[in-house]
Amino acid sequence: MVGFVMMVGGMALGIRIGHDLDYIEHPVHAHVVIGLIVVCTIIVFQPIMGIIQHRHFKKRGGKSIFAYLHRWIGRGAIVLGMINSGLGFQLAKTNAVVPARWYIWSYVLLGVFVFIWCGLVLYDGFKIRGARESSTSLERDV
């Protein structure tokens, strides 16, 4: 919930700054468009798909197509958010002097988060594959 509130607050702040600096006027910058798409996707579609999957799981057990949609749309939103941070720095260059150390610090931090996130995604994928293979071998033994 804290992350959700921070995301909505960040979007509200971004809209306010974008309005003050005329980033929302024509031409609309890629950072603004991607940010609105990502945040609206996370606010609207992710909870709906999560609720539908939860109801399916309670009734039938197992995963439905909504579990996979929820997972992959979330992963896509995370990747777009990472890309959007770089676009935000490019946009900030046009109106403000940003010291080079902040660019470097941001990209180093982003690199660390990308490494951790990719590691977790791969770990999750291998864990699921390992569980499937062990259940298949148990079925063959019986």
N, C-alpha and C positions, 0 to 999 in steps of 0.2 A: 504494500500500500504506500509505503514511503517513496519508492521508486515511481509509482504511478502518479502521486501528487507532484513529485519533482518534475516529471515529464510534462504534465499539464501546465505547471507553473513556468517551465522553460519555454513551452510553446506560446503561452500568453505573453511572456516577456519578449520572445522573438517577434511576435505579431506587433507588439507595441513599438519595438525598436525599428522593425521593418516599415511600419507606418510612418514613424518620425523621420526616417532616412529615405523615404520614398522607394524602398525595395519592393513594395507590394504593387506599385504602379507599373505601367508598361515601360520597358519589358520586364517581366517577372523573372527573377534570377533562379537558377537551378536549385540552389540551396533552399530557397523558400518553398519551391514546389515539392522537392523530395522530402523536406521536413514535414510539411503538411500531410503528404501522403503517408509517410511512416507513422506519424503520431495518430492520425485518424484511423489507420489500419489497426494499430495496437489498441486504441480506445474502443473501436466499434466491433471489428471482426474477431479479434482474439478472444474476448470474453464470450461472445456468442458461440463460437466453435468449441470453446472449453466447456461451456454449460451443456451444449448438445452432446458432446462426447461423454461428459460425466453422467448424464441421464442414460445414454446408451449402455455405459459400463454397469450402472446400477441395475438395469433391466436384464441385459443379456450377458454381461461379462465380456471382456475382450475389447478390442479396438474397432472403431468404425473409421470410415474415410475421414471424418472430422478430426480424429486424432492426428492423422498424417497431415491434413491441411493446416491444422493448428501449429504443428511442429514446423513445417516447412515455410509457412508464411511468416512465422515468428523469426526463423533463421534468416529469411530474406530481408525482413525489416531490420534485423540487427546489422546485416552487411550494408544495407543502404544507409543506416545511421552512421556507420563507420566511414563510409565514403563521404557522407554529408559533412562530417567534421572538417575534412580537407577543403570542401567547397566553401564552408563557412569562413575558414581562414583566408581563402582567396578573396571572398567578398569583403572581409574586414580590411584587407590591404587597400581597398579603393578609398576608404574614408578615414582610416586611422593608421597611426604608426604603431605597428606591433613589433616589439623587439624579437630578434631572431631566436633568442633563447626560448621564447614561448612556443614558437613553431617547433623547435627541436624537442622541447619537453613534451609537447602534445603528441607528436608523432612517435616518440619513444614510448610514452604511456600507451598510446593506441596499439603499437606493436606488441607490447607486453600483453594487453588485453586480447588481442587477436590470437596470439600464441596460446594463451590459457583457454580461450573459447574454442579454438579449433581442437585443442587437446581434449577438452570435455566432450565435444561432439564426436570425435573419433572414439573415445573411451566408451561413450554411450552406444555407438554403433557396434563396436566389437563385443560389448557386454550382451547386447541383444542377440547378435549372431551366435555367440557362445552358448547362450541359453537355448536357442533353437536347435543347435547341433547336439547338445546334451540331451534334450528331450527326444530328439529323433533317434539317438542311439539307445535310449532307454526303451523306446517303443519297439525297436528291432530285437532287443534282448528278451522281451516278454513274449 
